[in-house]
Amino acid sequence: MSPWAAWSQEAFARARTQGKPILAALGPLPPRDLAQAESEIARSFVAILADPQTRPDVAARIGRGRAVILDVDGARRAVLTLPEPALGAALARLALEAGTPRPASTPAEAWTGAVRETPLGAAPDAARVSVVFEALPKSGAEGTSRLLDLVEALLHAAGERGDAAARAALTAVLEARLAGWDPARRPFPLADEGAAEGSPVSAHARWARLLWDAHALTGEARWRDAAASLSERLARDFFDSTLDAFRREPSPECAVYPAEGNAQAAIALMRARAFNHPGAGETAEKALAFLQMRLYDPLLGLLHARGGDGEKVYGLLGDAAWTALAFTDAFLLTGIKAHREFADAMLRFLFQELWEREAGGFLDRVSRADDPAILREPHLDPALNAVALEVCLRLHHLKGNHNYRRWLEWGLRGAWPAAEADAPRVAGLARVAGLHARGRMDFELVGRLGEAKASALLAAAHRLYLPRKVISFVDPDDQDYILAHRLEAETYPRLFACGCDLRRIADAAEPSGVPALAAALREAR
């Protein structure tokens, strides 16, 4: 009989009852490197497995390729790097050490987890951001999430900074990922599928969005075709029409509907909608409704996932940040104010519950009074902070909230690692810092929402790679606003490009004129 049990309060209670330390590892299955020592593990430990897909907060504290030894209160006592040559002897020694009381001078962990004791990096000024982007073309990335973050940063460097080396590196990464892929015969080659991070629906969704962006930037049909194939598979194999939500896996025995995966799938399909992918917009709206109506609790935050076994987990940064980003995307694509307001509600929840009060940045989870001590360890994830701070940047412009700008700048400083040698690790934060430094690209759509031509103008803007775009929606009957901002025209709907002081630069009445409109705005800055 296997000694391993799932991460749960019951498992920690059993450890206290039996007076045994805890051996915690990652994965849905026990690590192979520990298989030979199961008898020693059963004798000396309560063995707990944390599935990274259901408990990313635990995964962030344990790490890949190792196990962690905890005492009966869940406090970290030792780390066992795997593989360990003298495994049996090491486990016996660590069990003995973890069973001894901690020194009296070691204070109990504060349950709030609101203050960390880690050195801060300096604020990411233009020079430090440039150093990161210069290193990216020569960087590699291990794991699905790190590779996706690298691709997104290369897109930014190529599109916003005009970096030829980044563009070449981007092409090389995408070509390597698509080499030999035949959509009709085998699934998309996800990096490290099933490894200790991410989920299939998240990986498919992020690749689809980035391939749409690569096509928008370069105009290359191969990236468009790959993005369309991935978008089609998302809607066909991952979307459950009975619940109007995306499953974590295409054909699971027990369906699980993750918050982060649904948000990322909605973002991907909204990108696909701009390129007139059939049914993409309707499916994305259903996923957004699922997030808001079925997973969101105003007090607890977002439920990490609906369905499956195990405890319900609320209040994770990744879920809230990706959901808020999806709703800002939806607002920019549709002009529906309810989407913007829900994104704002999610961001306010993040500031209230996860803001690191001493240094800035967002902690990765809402702490609870009954958490084991290891979960009280404050943790700032640079990649997730980049997503949350991009939402903060967007809502600063969309809502005109200058407090969001102050928190954005404070958050960039607090989340920026003190040791920044790993360029892919800080790539997301560097990208957000670059977007903030370069300022917004302001578009004003004068027209009625839902009108075919207004929708076509919006879609044309979203078919371009314009990560700094901010779109305001103006009713053509609002003559006071139109006259004040000099948006007069013979006919509407019409899309205007405006400077940072909202001065009129150029306008387009047809979708075919939007690329020239964007080019005029770039040249005017």
C-alpha positions as CSV (number, residue, x, y, z in Angstrom):
1,M,0.0,0.0,0.0
2,S,1.4,3.4,-1.0
3,P,2.3,5.7,2.0
4,W,1.3,8.8,0.0
5,A,-1.8,10.9,0.5
6,A,-3.0,14.1,-1.1
7,W,-2.2,17.5,0.4
8,S,-5.0,18.3,2.8
9,Q,-5.8,19.5,6.3
10,E,-6.6,15.8,7.2
11,A,-3.1,14.8,6.3
12,F,-1.6,17.4,8.5
13,A,-3.9,16.4,11.4
14,R,-2.8,12.8,11.0
15,A,0.9,13.9,11.2
16,R,0.1,15.8,14.5
17,T,-1.8,12.8,15.9
18,Q,1.0,10.3,15.0
19,G,3.8,12.7,16.0
20,K,5.5,12.2,12.6
21,P,7.2,14.8,10.4
22,I,5.9,15.3,6.9
23,L,7.6,14.5,3.6
24,A,6.0,16.7,0.9
25,A,6.6,16.3,-2.8
26,L,5.0,17.5,-6.1
27,G,3.0,15.6,-8.6
28,P,-0.1,13.6,-9.1
29,L,2.1,10.5,-8.6
30,P,4.9,9.9,-6.1
31,P,8.4,10.8,-7.4
32,R,10.2,7.9,-9.0
33,D,13.4,8.9,-7.1
34,L,11.6,8.0,-3.8
35,A,10.1,4.7,-4.9
36,Q,12.9,2.6,-3.5
37,A,12.5,4.0,0.0
38,E,8.7,3.6,0.5
39,S,9.1,1.4,3.5
40,E,11.3,4.0,5.2
41,I,8.9,6.8,4.2
42,A,5.9,4.9,5.6
43,R,7.8,4.2,8.9
44,S,9.2,7.7,9.5
45,F,6.9,10.2,7.8
46,V,3.4,11.2,6.8
47,A,4.0,11.4,3.0
48,I,2.0,14.1,1.2
49,L,1.7,14.8,-2.5
50,A,0.7,18.2,-3.9
51,D,-0.5,18.3,-7.4
52,P,0.8,21.5,-9.0
53,Q,-2.3,21.9,-11.1
54,T,-4.5,21.9,-8.1
55,R,-2.1,23.6,-5.6
56,P,0.2,25.9,-7.5
57,D,0.8,27.8,-4.2
58,V,2.3,24.7,-2.6
59,A,4.3,23.9,-5.8
60,A,5.9,27.4,-5.6
61,R,7.2,26.6,-2.1
62,I,8.4,23.1,-2.7
63,G,10.0,23.4,-6.1
64,R,10.7,20.9,-8.9
65,G,13.2,18.1,-8.4
66,R,13.1,17.9,-4.7
67,A,11.0,17.0,-1.6
68,V,10.5,19.1,1.5
69,I,10.6,17.9,5.1
70,L,8.1,19.7,7.4
71,D,7.5,19.3,11.1
72,V,4.0,18.6,12.6
73,D,3.1,22.3,12.3
74,G,4.0,22.4,8.7
75,A,7.2,24.4,9.1
76,R,10.0,23.9,6.7
77,R,12.8,21.9,8.3
78,A,14.9,20.6,5.4
79,V,15.0,20.2,1.7
80,L,15.9,16.8,0.0
81,T,17.3,17.3,-3.5
82,L,16.4,14.4,-5.8
83,P,17.9,12.1,-6.7
84,E,19.7,11.4,-3.4
85,P,22.4,8.7,-3.6
86,A,22.2,7.6,0.0
87,L,18.4,8.0,0.2
88,G,17.6,5.7,3.1
89,A,20.2,7.1,5.4
90,A,19.2,10.7,4.4
91,L,15.6,10.1,5.1
92,A,16.3,8.5,8.5
93,R,18.5,11.5,9.5
94,L,16.0,14.1,8.3
95,A,13.1,12.4,10.1
96,L,15.1,12.5,13.3
97,E,16.1,16.2,12.9
98,A,12.5,17.2,12.0
99,G,11.1,15.5,15.0
100,T,13.2,17.6,17.4
101,P,11.7,20.8,18.6
102,R,12.7,24.0,16.9
103,P,15.0,26.3,18.9
104,A,13.2,28.5,21.3
105,S,14.7,31.6,19.6
106,T,12.8,30.8,16.4
107,P,9.6,32.9,16.4
108,A,6.4,31.4,15.3
109,E,5.4,32.4,11.8
110,A,2.9,35.2,11.5
111,W,-0.2,33.9,9.8
112,T,-0.9,36.9,7.7
113,G,2.2,36.4,5.5
114,A,2.0,40.1,4.7
115,V,5.7,41.0,5.4
116,R,8.7,39.4,3.7
117,E,12.3,39.5,4.7
118,T,14.0,39.4,1.3
119,P,16.3,42.1,-0.2
120,L,14.7,44.4,-2.7
121,G,16.0,45.2,-6.2
122,A,16.3,48.8,-7.3
123,A,13.5,50.2,-9.4
124,P,13.6,48.9,-13.0
125,D,14.7,52.0,-14.8
126,A,15.2,52.1,-18.6
127,A,18.8,51.0,-18.4
128,R,18.0,47.9,-16.3
129,V,15.0,47.0,-18.6
130,S,17.3,47.3,-21.6
131,V,19.8,44.9,-20.0
132,V,17.1,42.3,-19.7
133,F,15.9,42.7,-23.3
134,E,19.4,42.6,-24.6
135,A,19.9,39.2,-22.8
136,L,16.7,37.6,-24.0
137,P,17.7,36.6,-27.5
138,K,20.5,34.6,-26.0
139,S,18.4,33.1,-23.2
140,G,16.9,29.7,-23.0
141,A,13.9,28.7,-20.8
142,E,13.0,25.5,-19.0
143,G,9.4,24.6,-18.6
144,T,6.2,25.6,-20.3
145,S,5.5,28.8,-18.4
146,R,9.0,30.2,-18.6
147,L,9.2,29.5,-22.4
148,L,5.8,31.2,-22.9
149,D,7.0,34.2,-20.9
150,L,10.2,34.4,-23.0
151,V,8.2,34.3,-26.3
152,E,5.9,37.1,-25.0
153,A,8.9,39.2,-24.1
154,L,10.6,38.6,-27.5
155,L,7.4,39.7,-29.2
156,H,7.5,42.9,-27.2
157,A,11.2,43.5,-27.9
158,A,10.7,42.9,-31.6
159,G,7.4,44.9,-31.9
160,E,7.9,47.8,-29.5
161,R,11.7,48.2,-29.4
162,G,12.5,47.2,-33.0
163,D,15.0,44.7,-31.8
164,A,16.2,42.6,-34.8
165,A,17.9,40.0,-32.7
166,A,14.8,39.5,-30.7
167,R,12.8,39.1,-33.9
168,A,15.2,36.4,-35.1
169,A,15.1,34.7,-31.7
170,L,11.3,34.7,-31.8
171,T,11.2,33.2,-35.2
172,A,13.7,30.5,-34.1
173,V,11.7,29.6,-31.0
174,L,8.4,29.4,-33.0
175,E,10.0,27.4,-35.8
176,A,11.4,24.9,-33.3
177,R,8.0,24.5,-31.6
178,L,6.2,24.0,-34.9
179,A,8.8,21.8,-36.6
180,G,7.1,18.7,-37.9
181,W,3.7,19.5,-36.4
182,D,0.7,18.3,-38.3
183,P,-2.5,19.5,-36.7
184,A,-4.5,16.7,-38.4
185,R,-2.3,13.9,-37.0
186,R,-0.9,14.9,-33.6
187,P,-1.5,17.4,-30.8
188,F,0.5,20.6,-30.6
189,P,3.9,19.9,-29.0
190,L,3.5,21.5,-25.6
191,A,6.8,22.0,-23.8
192,D,7.1,19.7,-20.8
193,E,3.4,18.7,-21.0
194,G,2.4,17.1,-17.7
195,A,5.4,18.6,-15.8
196,A,5.1,20.3,-12.5
197,E,3.5,23.5,-13.8
198,G,0.6,24.7,-15.8
199,S,-2.1,22.6,-17.4
200,P,-2.9,21.5,-21.0
201,V,-5.7,24.1,-21.5
202,S,-3.5,26.9,-20.2
203,A,-0.6,25.9,-22.4
204,H,-2.8,25.6,-25.5
205,A,-4.5,28.9,-24.8
206,R,-1.2,30.9,-24.3
207,W,0.4,29.4,-27.4
208,A,-2.7,30.3,-29.4
209,R,-2.6,33.9,-28.2
210,L,1.1,34.3,-28.8
211,L,0.9,32.8,-32.3
212,W,-2.0,35.3,-33.1
213,D,0.3,38.1,-31.9
214,A,3.2,36.8,-33.9
215,H,1.0,36.8,-37.0
216,A,-0.2,40.4,-36.1
217,L,3.4,41.5,-35.8
218,T,5.0,39.8,-38.8
219,G,2.1,39.1,-41.1
220,E,3.4,35.5,-41.7
221,A,0.6,33.1,-42.6
222,R,2.3,30.1,-40.9
223,W,1.8,31.7,-37.5
224,R,-1.8,32.5,-38.4
225,D,-2.5,29.0,-39.5
226,A,-1.0,27.5,-36.3
227,A,-3.0,29.9,-34.1
228,A,-6.2,29.1,-35.9
229,S,-5.6,25.3,-35.5
230,L,-4.9,25.8,-31.7
231,S,-8.0,28.0,-31.3
232,E,-10.1,25.4,-33.1
233,R,-8.8,22.7,-30.8
234,L,-9.5,24.8,-27.7
235,A,-13.1,25.2,-28.7
236,R,-13.6,21.7,-29.9
237,D,-11.7,19.5,-27.4
238,F,-11.5,21.6,-24.2
239,F,-14.8,23.5,-24.1
240,D,-17.7,21.7,-22.3
241,S,-20.9,23.0,-23.7
242,T,-22.9,21.6,-20.8
243,L,-21.2,23.9,-18.3
244,D,-20.1,26.6,-20.9
245,A,-16.5,26.4,-19.6
246,F,-13.1,25.0,-20.5
247,R,-11.9,21.7,-19.0
248,R,-8.3,21.3,-17.8
249,E,-7.8,18.4,-20.1
250,P,-9.6,17.3,-23.3
251,S,-11.1,13.9,-22.2
252,P,-10.7,13.6,-18.4
253,E,-12.3,10.9,-16.3
254,C,-13.3,13.6,-13.8
255,A,-13.7,17.0,-15.4
256,V,-12.0,20.0,-13.7
257,Y,-12.7,23.6,-14.8
258,P,-9.8,25.9,-13.8
259,A,-10.1,29.6,-13.3
260,E,-6.7,30.4,-14.8
261,G,-7.2,28.1,-17.8
262,N,-10.7,29.6,-18.6
263,A,-9.3,33.1,-18.4
264,Q,-6.4,32.3,-20.7
265,A,-8.7,30.5,-23.1
266,A,-11.0,33.5,-23.2
267,I,-8.0,35.8,-24.0
268,A,-6.9,33.5,-26.8
269,L,-10.4,33.2,-28.4
270,M,-10.9,37.0,-28.2
271,R,-7.7,37.3,-30.2
272,A,-9.1,34.8,-32.6
273,R,-12.4,36.8,-32.8
274,A,-10.5,39.8,-34.1
275,F,-9.3,37.6,-37.0
276,N,-12.9,36.4,-37.7
277,H,-12.3,32.9,-36.4
278,P,-15.8,31.2,-36.4
279,G,-17.5,31.1,-33.0
280,A,-14.5,32.4,-31.1
281,G,-16.2,35.5,-29.6
282,E,-19.3,33.6,-28.3
283,T,-17.2,30.9,-26.7
284,A,-14.9,33.5,-25.0
285,E,-18.0,35.3,-23.6
286,K,-19.3,32.1,-22.1
287,A,-16.0,31.4,-20.4
288,L,-16.0,35.0,-19.0
289,A,-19.5,34.4,-17.7
290,F,-18.4,31.2,-16.0
291,L,-15.6,33.0,-14.3
292,Q,-17.8,35.7,-13.0
293,M,-20.9,33.8,-12.1
294,R,-19.6,30.3,-11.1
295,L,-16.1,30.8,-9.7
296,Y,-16.1,34.3,-8.2
297,D,-16.8,35.1,-4.5
298,P,-16.7,38.8,-3.5
299,L,-15.2,37.9,-0.1
300,L,-12.9,34.9,-0.9
301,G,-11.9,35.7,-4.4
302,L,-11.9,33.2,-7.3
303,L,-12.3,29.5,-6.7
304,H,-9.2,27.9,-8.2
305,A,-11.2,25.2,-10.0
306,R,-14.6,23.7,-10.0
307,G,-14.9,19.9,-10.1
308,G,-12.4,17.2,-9.1
309,D,-11.4,15.9,-5.7
310,G,-9.7,17.7,-2.9
311,E,-10.1,20.9,-1.0
312,K,-11.5,24.1,-2.5
313,V,-8.9,26.7,-2.8
314,Y,-9.7,30.4,-3.1
315,G,-7.7,33.6,-3.5
316,L,-4.7,32.7,-5.7
317,L,-2.9,35.5,-7.5
318,G,-2.7,33.7,-10.8
319,D,-6.4,33.1,-11.0
320,A,-7.4,36.7,-10.2
321,A,-4.6,38.3,-12.4
322,W,-5.4,36.3,-15.5
323,T,-9.1,36.8,-15.0
324,A,-8.8,40.6,-14.7
325,L,-6.5,40.6,-17.8
326,A,-9.2,38.7,-19.7
327,F,-11.9,41.1,-18.7
328,T,-9.8,44.2,-19.7
329,D,-9.2,42.4,-23.1
330,A,-12.9,41.9,-23.4
331,F,-13.7,45.5,-22.7
332,L,-11.1,46.7,-25.3
333,L,-12.7,44.4,-27.9
334,T,-16.3,45.0,-27.2
335,G,-16.7,48.3,-25.2
336,I,-18.9,46.5,-22.7
337,K,-18.4,48.6,-19.5
338,A,-19.4,45.7,-17.2
339,H,-16.2,43.9,-18.3
340,R,-14.1,46.8,-17.3
341,E,-15.8,47.2,-14.0
342,F,-15.4,43.5,-13.1
343,A,-11.7,43.7,-13.9
344,D,-11.5,46.7,-11.6
345,A,-13.2,44.8,-8.9
346,M,-10.7,42.0,-9.3
347,L,-7.8,44.4,-9.1
348,R,-9.2,46.1,-5.9
349,F,-9.5,42.6,-4.4
350,L,-5.8,42.0,-5.2
351,F,-4.8,45.3,-3.5
352,Q,-6.9,44.6,-0.5
353,E,-5.9,40.9,0.1
354,L,-2.5,40.3,-1.6
355,W,-0.6,43.6,-1.7
356,E,2.8,43.3,0.1
357,R,2.5,46.3,2.4
358,E,6.2,46.8,3.2
359,A,7.8,46.7,-0.3
360,G,5.1,46.5,-2.9
361,G,4.1,43.7,-5.3
362,F,1.5,41.0,-4.9
363,L,1.8,37.9,-2.8
364,D,0.8,34.7,-4.5
365,R,-2.1,33.7,-2.2
366,V,-4.5,34.9,0.5
367,S,-3.3,33.5,3.8
368,R,-5.7,31.7,6.1
369,A,-5.4,31.3,9.9
370,D,-5.4,27.5,9.6
371,D,-2.6,27.3,7.0
372,P,0.4,25.1,7.7
373,A,3.5,27.2,8.4
374,I,5.0,26.6,4.9
375,L,2.1,28.3,3.3
376,R,2.6,31.4,5.5
377,E,6.0,31.9,3.9
378,P,5.5,35.1,1.8
379,H,6.2,34.5,-1.9
380,L,6.2,36.9,-4.8
381,D,6.1,35.3,-8.3
382,P,7.6,37.7,-10.9
383,A,5.6,36.3,-13.8
384,L,2.3,36.5,-12.0
385,N,3.1,40.0,-10.7
386,A,3.7,41.0,-14.3
387,V,0.2,39.9,-15.3
388,A,-1.3,41.7,-12.3
389,L,0.7,44.9,-12.9
390,E,-0.3,44.9,-16.6
391,V,-3.9,44.9,-15.4
392,C,-3.0,47.8,-13.1
393,L,-1.4,49.7,-16.1
394,R,-4.4,49.1,-18.3
395,L,-6.9,50.2,-15.7
396,H,-4.8,53.3,-14.8
397,H,-5.5,54.4,-18.4
398,L,-9.0,53.0,-18.8
399,K,-10.3,54.4,-15.5
400,G,-8.1,57.4,-15.2
401,N,-7.0,56.3,-11.7
402,H,-3.7,57.8,-10.8
403,N,-3.4,55.7,-7.6
404,Y,-3.1,52.7,-9.9
405,R,0.0,54.4,-11.5
406,R,1.6,54.8,-8.2
407,W,0.9,51.2,-7.2
408,L,2.2,50.0,-10.6
409,E,5.5,51.7,-10.1
410,W,5.7,50.5,-6.5
411,G,4.8,47.0,-7.5
412,L,7.5,46.9,-10.2
413,R,10.1,47.8,-7.6
414,G,8.8,45.3,-5.1
415,A,8.4,42.4,-7.4
416,W,11.6,42.9,-9.3
417,P,14.0,40.2,-8.0
418,A,17.1,41.5,-6.2
419,A,19.1,38.9,-8.2
420,E,18.1,39.5,-11.9
421,A,20.7,37.4,-13.7
422,D,17.9,35.2,-15.1
423,A,16.5,37.3,-17.9
424,P,13.5,35.0,-18.6
425,R,12.5,35.2,-15.0
426,V,12.1,39.0,-15.1
427,A,11.1,39.3,-18.7
428,G,7.4,39.9,-17.9
429,L,8.2,42.7,-15.4
430,A,10.6,44.2,-17.9
431,R,7.9,44.1,-20.6
432,V,5.3,45.9,-18.3
433,A,8.0,48.4,-17.3
434,G,8.6,49.1,-21.0
435,L,4.9,49.5,-21.8
436,H,4.6,52.0,-18.9
437,A,7.7,54.0,-20.0
438,R,6.6,54.3,-23.6
439,G,3.1,55.5,-22.8
440,R,-0.3,54.5,-24.2
441,M,-1.5,54.6,-27.8
442,D,-4.8,56.3,-27.5
443,F,-7.7,55.5,-29.9
444,E,-11.2,57.0,-29.7
445,L,-14.0,55.0,-31.4
446,V,-17.0,57.3,-32.1
447,G,-19.9,55.0,-32.9
448,R,-22.6,52.9,-31.4
449,L,-21.6,49.6,-29.9
450,G,-22.8,46.6,-31.8
451,E,-23.0,48.5,-35.1
452,A,-21.4,46.3,-37.8
453,K,-19.0,49.0,-39.0
454,A,-17.9,50.0,-35.5
455,S,-17.2,46.3,-34.7
456,A,-15.2,46.0,-37.9
457,L,-13.1,49.1,-37.0
458,L,-12.5,47.6,-33.5
459,A,-11.5,44.2,-35.0
460,A,-9.1,45.9,-37.4
461,A,-7.3,47.6,-34.5
462,H,-7.1,44.3,-32.7
463,R,-5.6,42.6,-35.7
464,L,-2.5,44.7,-35.2
465,Y,0.2,44.1,-32.6
466,L,-0.5,47.2,-30.4
467,P,0.1,46.1,-26.8
468,R,-0.1,49.8,-25.6
469,K,-3.4,50.5,-27.2
470,V,-6.1,52.1,-25.1
471,I,-9.6,52.5,-26.7
472,S,-12.2,54.9,-25.5
473,F,-15.8,54.5,-26.7
474,V,-17.7,57.6,-27.5
475,D,-21.4,57.9,-28.3
476,P,-21.9,59.9,-31.6
477,D,-24.7,61.8,-29.8
478,D,-22.3,63.1,-27.2
479,Q,-21.5,66.3,-29.0
480,D,-20.0,68.0,-25.9
481,Y,-17.2,65.4,-25.8
482,I,-16.8,65.3,-29.6
483,L,-16.4,69.1,-29.8
484,A,-14.2,69.3,-26.8
485,H,-11.8,66.7,-28.3
486,R,-12.1,67.8,-31.9
487,L,-13.5,64.5,-33.1
488,E,-15.9,66.1,-35.6
489,A,-16.4,64.1,-38.8
490,E,-18.9,64.0,-41.6
491,T,-20.0,60.4,-40.8
492,Y,-19.7,57.9,-37.9
493,P,-18.6,55.4,-36.8
494,R,-15.0,56.4,-37.1
495,L,-11.8,55.5,-35.3
496,F,-9.5,58.4,-34.2
497,A,-5.9,58.2,-33.2
498,C,-5.0,60.8,-30.5
499,G,-1.9,62.0,-28.8
500,C,-1.2,61.7,-25.1
501,D,-3.0,65.1,-24.6
502,L,-5.9,63.7,-26.6
503,R,-5.2,65.9,-29.6
504,R,-6.4,64.5,-32.9
505,I,-3.7,63.0,-35.1
506,A,-5.6,61.0,-37.7
507,D,-8.8,59.1,-38.3
508,A,-10.1,56.2,-40.3
509,A,-13.7,55.5,-41.4
510,E,-12.9,52.1,-42.9
511,P,-11.1,49.0,-41.5
512,S,-8.6,49.2,-44.3
513,G,-7.4,52.6,-43.0
514,V,-6.6,51.4,-39.5
515,P,-3.0,50.2,-40.1
516,A,-2.1,53.6,-41.5
517,L,-3.9,55.2,-38.5
518,A,-1.7,53.1,-36.1
519,A,1.4,54.0,-38.1
520,A,0.6,57.7,-37.8
521,L,0.2,57.4,-34.1
522,R,3.5,55.7,-33.7
523,E,5.3,58.4,-35.8
524,A,3.7,61.2,-33.8
525,R,5.1,60.0,-30.5
